[in-house]
Amino acid sequence: MTRLEWSERARSDLDQLVLSHQLPHDTRDRIEESARPLERFPRFGPLLGTLPEGEELRFLIGPWPWLVIVYLFIESEDRIGVVSIEDGRGATSTIAREHRRPPLHRRN
């Protein structure tokens, strides 16, 4: 099973969203539950691009339809790093930025 890790930035993003969006007290549990399938299916989320070292930048939506969980899948280490938790409705979200610029290296 793939190891799932949370970056300090992702935890900070979550704390800020809880405050700014007045999210419920169990938000962290809900997000962890939404990300749990990645442990068995690390390529579950759509591919945003591949970094030069081969890491795949991917994302999930949930537990709310506007919440985006951005993660790196590092296949060589069988590891996933959640790098950001964002409100996907914003123009500065990772999804919005990635869809406006040319893609990173794509694998077929």
Summary of the structure (lengths in Angstrom):
residues: 108
radius of gyration: 13.5
end to end distance: 24.0
largest distance: 40.9
contacts: 293
relative contact order: 0.22
helix: 33%
strand: 30%
